[in-house]
Amino acid sequence: MHPSPEITETVERYFARVHCDAGVTDALDLDVSPDGRSVAFTAVVRAPGAPEPVHKAAVVDLATGTLPRQDRGRRPRWSPDGTRLAWLGDDWVEAVRHASRSQVVGRFRLPGAPEYLEWRPDGGTLLVGLAEHGAELSDVDGSGRLPGAHPVGPLVSTGQDRSPGRALWLLDPDAGAPVQVSPADRTVWQAAWAGPTAIVCVVSRGTTESDWYEAELALLDPATGTLRTLLRPGTQLGLPAANPSGSLLSAVVGAMSDRGLYGGDLVVLRAADGEVIAVETAGVDVTYARWESEDTLVFAGLRGLDTVIGRYSVAAARTEVLWESEGTCGGLLPEVAVGGGVVACTTHSHREAPAISVLTPGRAMRPRLSFARPRTAVPDESAERLTWTAPDGQTIEGLLVTPATPGPYPLIVNIHGGPVWAWRDEWALRRPLVGLLVGQGYAVLSPNMRGSLGRGQKFVTAGLHDMGGADADDLLTGVDALVDAGRVDGRRVGVTGNSYGGFMSAWLITHTDRFAAAVARSPVTDWVSQHHTSNIPGFDRMCLAGDPLDPASDYRTRSPLYRARQVRTPVLLTAGAHDLATPPDQAAMFHRALRDHGRDSTLVIYPDEGHGVRAHTAVVDQAARLLEFFDRHLGAAEED
């Protein structure tokens, strides 16, 4: 059964409007040139009439704001002397001389998919993080596996199998012949040069996505392949970095739910003895950090709903806030780039299209290249900040977007994934469902309940270790506050979310009849089977108490599946057939249980998708089904 032609046309018109302008629409993976005059970045480029964007390596001249050239590739990085630029392709690395961009140093094939690269501080060699063919993808990247050879015959597992993993390779652009330098019995998730003779990396013994949850920080000698463990935090860690000499290292440490969504406390380590220095970051949950000099590093992150950029001096043990804004910067989380005395980032907000901006000495952001276009669809509405009080007195924050017409409105509660992530005031077109729903008359509440970044580790773990508990109360009291204020119609409230947000959408309707409709996307509905079939059992072991097979454990008591008979709310469940993180059977089991008890449930499995949907046709189809479902049960266009 397909969405009605009228709804599909509405959705197609919406996407045609927001994607109407061709050209560069966004900038990711920024890298400032050593002289501070240019920024290399991954350009998100749309061609006329093409629904899917392509990624290109690009360079902007900060003085003129011009883009002289773009090359097919991603994650461009400058050599330390600024004379060369290298970037990644699907299975290759290319290097060029910047003085003459047409002069190619070389294109080098690799036995896998390169994921990041960095020049050695003396400029001679490239460090490349390489995922083997068939390696698992993070759910942030859509889950599933990288393309690779499929085994012929039956799949056999002894429990000791080695899956394709990730390793470190070195590549000399002048000599070619890339070589692996990390040990074969370790997986390297992230890495960075620590001076010219060592590499700081996040490593684990296993190769699956689940093994990341138990990774440690180590120092690698690439000449011998030996590792020296520096830090075993007992939580997760990411974003390893080092000052130019390699004497000081840094990482972000904390409870994290997804590889690729790094956020927490910033720590500095002395490479010589491993001494750990806890950095005071002015209340910021750090999501990115880069060394600016031997003594200082620049970081970015979240403090409540604000995005903050700061600088920390190790010698002075002093932190200063360089920029704080209700808008934001970066991609999935705040990010910055530093070089040549320049701090640059991609700034944006709900009504302001992305722009490459530079932080001025006066601590203002100066846009140098805006990606707004004459026909860019700027939202009519603004993202309004809200706070409300949970039953235990905790203050909860969120963003509310409402139509330009008078209320009260039907309301959709939009729950983020993770749960260790956060909504922030970002360019509306990056989250197209919000603009689509508001354009059809709905108010959309995006709450940062317990478990979200921006409020410190205590706030994170209060949600991560109690999923479906206090975080559910945080969401419900937010709805009650809007109903009590007369801003939304309490009879017409829906809920949706992806991943953890999908779990919460299913969980809430097993406990309350507050919601008139629920759309659970890529959900977990049974933690018992999730533990035994997902590729990230390390996540649920981190969050839930008890043995998965104990009926009295959290695995059973926090699973929506076993409360299916309590559901009275109509449900739409969607999932991707290739999702390893929250397998499609999670949605299918809940659907079967609901139908067995005579409940209103619809299940949609996308055959070519993984965790969430990404291809344009699937995005349009899911959006059309979601809109039609909410219209049917909430009646956004109905008159009272």
C-alpha positions in Angstrom: 0.0 0.0 0.0 1.5 3.3 -1.1 0.8 6.9 0.3 -1.9 8.7 -1.6 -0.8 10.6 -4.7 -1.9 13.9 -3.1 0.3 13.4 -0.1 3.3 12.2 -2.2 2.9 15.2 -4.4 2.9 17.5 -1.4 6.1 15.9 -0.1 7.7 16.0 -3.6 6.9 19.7 -3.9 8.4 20.4 -0.5 11.7 18.7 -1.4 11.8 20.3 -4.8 11.4 23.7 -3.1 14.1 23.1 -0.5 16.5 21.6 -3.1 15.6 24.0 -5.9 19.1 25.7 -6.1 22.0 23.9 -7.7 25.6 24.3 -6.4 27.3 24.0 -3.1 24.8 23.8 -0.3 26.9 22.8 2.8 30.5 22.5 4.0 31.8 19.6 6.1 35.3 18.5 7.4 36.9 21.9 7.4 40.7 22.2 7.4 42.4 25.7 7.6 45.6 26.1 5.6 48.8 26.7 7.5 49.0 30.3 6.4 45.4 31.0 7.5 44.4 32.2 4.0 42.2 29.3 2.8 39.9 26.6 4.1 39.7 23.2 2.4 36.4 21.3 3.0 34.0 18.7 1.8 31.5 20.5 -0.4 27.9 19.1 -0.5 27.0 19.8 -4.1 23.6 19.5 -5.8 23.2 19.3 -9.6 20.1 20.7 -11.3 17.3 18.1 -11.1 19.4 15.6 -9.3 17.8 14.4 -6.0 21.1 13.0 -4.5 24.0 15.4 -3.7 27.6 14.6 -4.4 30.6 15.3 -2.2 33.7 17.2 -3.6 36.9 18.4 -2.1 36.9 22.2 -2.4 39.0 25.2 -1.2 37.7 28.7 -0.4 39.9 31.7 -0.4 39.1 33.5 2.8 40.0 37.0 1.5 37.7 36.8 -1.6 35.2 34.1 -0.6 35.7 32.4 -3.9 35.9 28.7 -4.8 38.5 28.4 -7.5 38.0 24.6 -8.1 36.3 21.5 -6.8 37.5 17.9 -7.2 35.6 14.6 -6.7 36.5 13.4 -3.2 36.1 14.2 0.5 38.0 15.2 3.7 40.7 17.3 2.1 43.8 18.0 4.3 46.7 20.4 4.0 50.3 19.4 4.2 52.0 21.3 7.1 53.9 23.6 4.6 50.6 24.3 2.7 52.1 23.3 -0.6 50.0 20.1 -1.0 46.5 18.9 -0.5 45.3 15.3 -0.1 41.7 13.9 0.0 39.9 10.6 0.0 37.9 8.7 -2.6 36.0 5.5 -2.3 39.1 3.3 -2.2 41.9 5.8 -3.0 43.8 8.8 -1.7 44.8 11.6 -4.1 47.4 14.3 -3.5 47.9 17.5 -5.5 50.3 20.5 -5.4 48.2 23.4 -4.3 50.3 25.9 -6.2 49.1 24.3 -9.4 45.9 22.3 -8.5 46.2 20.5 -11.9 49.5 19.0 -10.9 48.6 15.7 -9.4 51.2 14.2 -7.1 49.5 10.8 -7.3 46.4 8.7 -6.8 46.9 5.7 -4.7 44.6 2.7 -4.5 44.0 1.1 -1.1 42.7 -2.4 -0.1 39.6 -1.0 1.6 37.7 2.2 2.2 39.7 5.2 3.6 37.8 7.0 6.4 40.2 9.8 7.4 43.7 11.1 6.8 46.3 13.4 8.3 49.8 14.6 7.2 52.7 13.8 9.5 53.8 17.0 11.2 57.0 17.2 9.1 54.8 16.7 6.0 56.4 13.6 4.6 53.8 10.9 5.1 50.0 10.6 5.2 48.3 8.6 8.0 45.2 6.9 6.6 42.5 5.2 8.6 41.3 2.3 6.5 38.2 0.1 6.9 38.5 -3.3 5.3 36.0 -4.4 2.7 32.9 -5.7 4.4 33.6 -3.9 7.7 30.6 -2.8 9.7 29.3 0.7 9.5 28.3 2.8 12.5 24.5 3.4 12.9 25.4 7.1 12.5 26.5 6.2 8.9 23.5 4.0 8.2 24.6 0.7 9.7 25.1 -2.3 7.4 28.5 -3.2 5.9 30.9 -1.7 3.5 30.9 -3.4 0.1 33.0 -6.5 0.0 33.2 -10.1 -1.2 30.3 -12.2 0.0 31.1 -15.7 1.2 30.1 -18.6 -1.0 28.2 -21.4 0.8 26.8 -21.5 4.4 27.7 -18.9 7.0 29.5 -20.7 9.9 30.2 -19.1 13.3 32.2 -20.5 16.2 31.9 -17.4 18.3 35.6 -16.7 17.7 35.2 -15.3 14.2 37.1 -12.3 13.0 35.0 -9.8 11.1 36.6 -7.2 8.7 38.0 -4.4 10.8 39.9 -1.1 10.7 43.6 -0.4 10.5 46.2 2.3 10.1 48.2 2.7 6.9 51.0 5.1 6.0 51.4 6.5 2.5 54.3 8.5 1.2 52.9 10.4 -1.8 56.3 10.7 -3.4 57.2 7.0 -3.0 53.7 5.3 -3.1 53.4 1.8 -1.8 51.1 2.2 1.2 51.9 0.0 4.2 49.9 -1.1 7.3 51.5 0.0 10.5 48.9 -1.0 13.2 49.0 -4.6 14.6 46.8 -7.1 12.9 45.1 -8.1 16.2 43.8 -4.6 16.9 41.1 -2.4 15.5 41.9 1.3 15.2 38.8 3.4 15.3 40.4 6.8 15.2 43.9 8.1 15.2 46.2 11.2 14.8 49.9 11.9 14.6 51.5 12.6 18.0 54.7 14.2 16.7 56.6 12.7 13.7 57.3 9.3 15.3 54.1 8.2 17.2 50.4 8.0 16.6 47.7 8.4 19.3 44.7 6.1 18.6 41.5 4.7 19.9 41.8 0.9 19.7 40.1 -2.3 20.7 40.9 -6.0 20.3 37.6 -6.9 18.5 36.5 -5.7 15.1 32.7 -5.4 15.5 30.8 -2.1 16.2 30.2 -3.4 19.7 33.9 -3.5 20.5 34.1 0.3 20.2 32.2 0.5 23.6 35.3 -1.0 25.3 38.0 0.8 23.4 41.1 2.4 25.0 43.5 5.2 24.2 46.9 4.0 23.1 50.2 5.3 21.6 51.4 3.5 18.5 55.0 3.3 17.4 54.5 2.9 13.6 58.1 1.7 13.1 57.6 -1.4 15.3 53.7 -1.7 15.4 53.8 -1.8 19.2 51.1 -0.1 21.3 51.3 1.5 24.8 48.0 1.8 26.6 47.5 5.3 28.0 43.9 5.3 29.2 41.1 2.8 29.9 38.3 5.2 31.1 35.6 2.6 31.7 33.3 4.6 29.4 33.7 5.6 25.8 36.3 7.9 24.2 37.0 9.5 20.9 38.6 12.4 19.0 42.3 11.6 19.8 44.6 14.5 19.0 48.1 15.8 19.9 50.1 19.0 19.8 52.7 19.3 17.0 55.6 17.8 19.0 53.5 15.0 20.4 54.3 15.8 24.0 50.7 16.5 24.9 47.7 14.4 23.8 43.9 14.9 24.2 40.7 13.0 23.9 37.0 13.3 24.8 35.8 10.9 27.4 32.3 10.1 28.6 29.2 7.9 28.2 28.5 7.8 24.5 25.8 5.8 22.8 27.0 5.9 19.1 30.3 5.8 17.4 30.4 9.0 15.4 28.5 11.1 18.0 31.4 12.0 20.3 30.7 14.2 23.3 31.8 14.5 26.9 34.7 15.6 29.1 37.9 16.9 27.6 41.2 15.4 29.0 44.8 16.2 28.2 47.5 13.6 28.7 51.3 13.9 29.0 52.7 11.4 26.4 55.9 10.7 28.5 54.1 9.3 31.6 50.4 9.2 30.8 49.5 11.7 33.4 45.8 12.8 32.9 44.8 16.4 33.2 41.0 17.0 33.5 40.2 20.2 31.6 37.7 22.7 32.9 35.6 23.7 29.9 33.3 26.3 31.4 30.4 23.8 31.6 30.6 22.7 28.0 30.1 19.1 26.8 33.0 19.0 24.3 32.2 17.5 20.9 35.4 18.5 19.0 38.9 19.7 19.9 42.0 20.5 17.9 45.5 21.7 19.0 46.3 25.2 18.0 49.9 25.2 19.3 52.2 23.3 21.6 50.3 24.6 24.7 46.7 25.4 23.6 43.8 23.6 22.0 40.5 25.0 20.7 37.4 23.1 21.5 33.7 23.3 20.6 30.6 21.8 22.2 27.2 22.4 23.8 26.2 24.2 27.0 22.5 23.7 27.3 21.1 24.8 23.9 24.0 27.1 23.2 27.0 26.2 21.0 30.3 27.3 22.5 33.9 27.6 21.2 36.6 27.9 23.7 40.4 27.8 24.1 42.4 25.9 26.8 46.0 26.7 27.9 47.7 23.7 29.5 50.5 25.8 31.1 48.1 28.3 32.6 45.4 25.8 33.3 43.0 28.4 31.9 39.9 28.2 29.7 38.5 31.2 27.9 35.2 31.3 25.9 35.8 32.6 22.4 32.3 32.4 21.1 28.8 31.5 22.4 25.7 31.5 20.3 22.1 30.4 20.1 23.0 29.3 16.6 25.5 26.5 16.0 28.3 25.2 13.9 29.4 21.9 12.4 27.5 18.8 11.2 25.9 16.3 13.6 27.6 18.1 16.5 29.6 21.3 16.8 33.0 21.2 15.1 35.8 23.7 14.4 39.0 23.9 12.4 42.2 25.8 13.4 45.3 26.8 11.5 47.5 29.8 10.8 46.0 31.7 13.7 42.5 31.3 12.3 39.5 29.5 13.9 36.9 28.6 11.2 33.7 26.6 11.2 30.4 26.2 9.3 27.9 28.3 11.1 24.1 28.0 10.7 20.8 28.3 12.5 17.2 27.5 11.9 16.7 30.5 9.6 20.3 31.0 8.4 21.8 28.8 5.7 25.2 27.3 6.3 28.2 29.5 5.8 32.0 29.1 6.2 32.8 31.6 8.9 35.9 32.9 10.7 36.1 33.9 14.3 37.4 37.5 14.5 39.7 38.9 17.2 36.6 40.6 18.5 35.0 37.2 19.0 32.3 37.7 16.4 31.7 35.3 13.5 32.4 36.7 10.1 30.9 34.7 7.2 33.3 34.3 4.3 31.2 32.0 2.0 27.5 31.6 2.4 25.6 28.8 0.9 22.3 30.6 0.8 20.9 30.9 -2.7 18.3 33.3 -4.2 15.6 30.7 -4.0 16.7 28.9 -0.9 13.7 28.0 1.2 14.1 30.0 4.4 11.6 28.9 7.0 8.8 31.4 7.9 8.9 30.3 11.5 11.6 30.4 14.1 12.9 27.8 16.6 11.7 28.9 20.0 13.6 27.9 23.1 11.5 26.3 25.8 12.1 25.1 29.4 9.8 23.1 31.7 10.1 21.3 35.0 10.1 17.5 35.2 8.3 15.7 38.1 11.5 15.5 40.2 12.2 19.3 39.7 14.8 18.9 37.0 14.7 21.6 34.3 14.4 20.3 30.8 15.1 22.2 27.6 13.8 21.9 24.0 13.0 23.7 20.8 9.5 24.4 19.6 8.7 25.3 16.0 5.2 26.5 15.2 3.3 27.5 12.0 2.8 31.2 11.2 -0.9 30.8 11.7 -2.6 31.1 15.2 -2.8 28.1 17.5 -3.6 26.0 19.3 -1.9 23.5 17.0 -1.7 19.7 16.7 1.7 18.7 18.1 4.4 16.3 17.1 7.0 15.3 19.7 10.2 14.7 17.8 12.7 12.6 19.8 16.3 12.5 18.8 18.4 9.3 18.6 21.3 8.3 20.8 20.2 9.1 23.4 23.5 10.8 23.8 23.0 13.5 21.2 21.0 16.8 21.3 18.8 19.0 19.3 20.1 22.5 18.7 19.2 25.6 16.7 20.5 24.4 13.3 19.6 25.0 9.6 16.1 23.6 9.1 16.9 21.8 5.8 19.2 19.4 7.6 16.1 18.0 9.4 13.5 18.1 6.6 10.7 16.4 8.6 10.4 19.4 10.9 9.8 21.9 8.0 7.5 19.5 6.3 5.3 19.0 9.3 5.2 22.7 10.3 4.3 23.6 6.7 1.3 21.3 7.0 0.1 23.0 10.2 1.8 21.0 13.0 3.8 22.4 15.9 7.0 20.3 16.5 8.6 20.0 19.9 12.2 18.7 19.9 13.1 18.0 23.5 16.6 17.4 25.1 15.5 15.0 27.8 17.9 13.3 30.2 20.6 11.5 28.2 21.1 14.5 26.0 24.4 16.4 25.6 24.9 19.9 26.9 24.2 19.4 30.6 27.2 17.3 31.8 27.8 13.6 32.4 25.4 13.3 35.3 22.6 14.4 33.1 23.7 12.1 30.3 24.0 9.0 32.5 20.7 9.8 34.2 19.0 9.1 30.8 21.4 6.5 29.4 21.1 4.2 32.4 17.3 4.7 32.8 15.9 4.6 29.3 12.1 4.7 29.5 12.2 6.1 33.1 12.9 9.7 34.0 13.5 10.6 30.3 9.9 9.5 29.5 8.6 11.8 32.3 10.7 14.6 30.8 9.0 14.2 27.5 5.4 13.9 28.9 5.8 17.0 31.2 6.9 19.0 28.1 3.7 18.1 26.3 1.6 18.9 29.4 3.3 22.3 29.8 2.3 23.2 26.2 -1.3 21.9 26.6 -1.7 23.7 29.9 -0.5 27.0 28.2 -3.1 26.6 25.5 -0.5 26.5 22.8 -1.3 23.0 21.5 -4.4 20.8 21.3 -4.1 18.0 23.8 -6.4 15.8 21.8 -4.1 15.9 18.8 -0.6 15.0 19.9 1.7 12.6 18.0 5.2 11.3 18.6 8.0 10.1 16.4 11.7 9.4 16.5 14.5 7.3 15.0 16.7 4.7 16.8 16.5 5.6 20.5 13.7 8.0 19.5 12.0 5.0 17.8 12.3 3.0 21.1 10.8 5.9 23.0 8.0 6.3 20.5 7.0 2.7 21.1 7.7 2.7 24.8 5.6 5.8 25.6 2.4 4.4 24.0 2.6 1.3 26.2 2.3 3.6 29.3 0.0 6.4 28.3 -2.9 7.2 26.0 -1.7 10.8 25.7 -0.7 10.3 22.0 -3.2 10.0 19.2 -0.6 8.5 16.8 3.0 7.3 16.9 5.6 6.7 14.2 8.6 4.6 15.5 11.5 4.6 13.0 14.3 2.0 13.3 13.1 1.2 16.9 14.2 -1.2 19.5 11.1 -2.9 20.9 12.6 -6.0 22.6 15.9 -5.6 24.4 16.3 -9.4 24.8 16.4 -10.2 21.1 18.2 -6.9 20.4 21.1 -8.0 22.6 21.3 -11.4 20.7 20.8 -10.1 17.1 22.2 -6.6 17.0 25.8 -5.8 16.1 26.1 -3.5 19.1 25.3 -5.6 22.2 27.9 -3.5 24.0 25.4 -0.6 23.9 22.6 -2.4 25.8 25.1 -3.9 28.3 26.2 -0.4 29.1 22.6 0.8 29.7 20.5 -2.0 31.1 20.8 -3.8 34.4 20.7 -7.6 34.7 21.1 -10.6 32.5 19.4 -10.5 29.1 17.7 -13.8 29.8 16.4 -12.9 33.3 12.7 -12.1 33.0 13.1 -9.7 36.0 15.9 -7.7 34.3 15.7 -4.4 32.5 15.9 -6.3 29.3 12.4 -7.5 29.8 10.9 -4.8 31.9 12.0 -2.0 29.6 10.9 -3.6 26.4 7.7 -2.3 24.6 7.0 -5.7 23.1 5.9 -7.3 26.3 3.4 -4.5 26.9 1.8 -4.5 23.4 -1.6 -5.4 24.8 -1.6 -2.1 26.7 -1.3 0.0 23.5 -4.3 1.9 22.3 -2.5 4.3 20.0 -2.3 3.7 16.2 1.3 2.9 15.2 3.4 3.2 12.1 6.7 1.3 12.3 9.5 1.7 9.7 12.9 0.0 9.4 15.7 -0.7 6.9 16.4 -4.3 5.8 20.1 -3.9 6.1 20.1 -2.4 9.6 22.5 -4.3 11.9 22.2 -1.8 14.8 18.4 -2.1 15.3 17.5 -5.0 13.1 14.2 -4.8 11.2 12.8 -7.7 13.2 12.5 -5.2 16.1 9.8 -3.3 14.2 8.3 -6.5 12.8 7.9 -8.2 16.2 6.1 -5.3 17.7 3.9 -5.0 14.7 3.0 -8.7 14.9 2.3 -8.4 18.7 0.1 -5.4 18.1 -1.9 -7.0 15.3 -2.3 -10.2 17.4 -4.0 -8.1 20.0 -6.2 -6.3 17.5 -4.3 -3.0 17.5 -3.9 -0.5 14.7 -0.3 -1.1 13.3 1.4 -0.6 10.0 4.9 -1.9 9.2 7.1 -0.6 6.4 10.5 -2.3 5.7 12.8 -0.5 3.2 14.7 -3.2 1.2 17.8 -1.1 0.3 18.1 0.9 3.6 19.9 0.5 6.8 19.6 2.5 10.1 17.2 5.3 9.1 16.6 6.1 5.4 19.0 8.1 3.2 18.3 7.6 -0.4 16.0 10.3 -1.8 13.2 7.9 -2.9 13.1 6.3 0.5 13.2 9.7 2.3 10.3 10.9 0.3 8.3 7.7 0.8 8.9 7.7 4.5 8.0 11.4 4.8 4.8 10.9 2.8 3.7 7.9 4.9 4.5 9.8 8.2 2.6 12.9 7.1 -0.4 10.9 5.8 -0.5 8.9 9.0 -0.5 11.9 11.3 -3.0 13.7 9.1 -5.3 10.7 9.4 -5.1 10.4 13.2 -4.4 14.0 14.3 -6.3 15.9 11.5 -3.9 18.9 11.2 -6.1 20.5 8.6 -9.5 19.8 10.3 -11.6 22.5 11.8 -13.0 22.1 15.3 
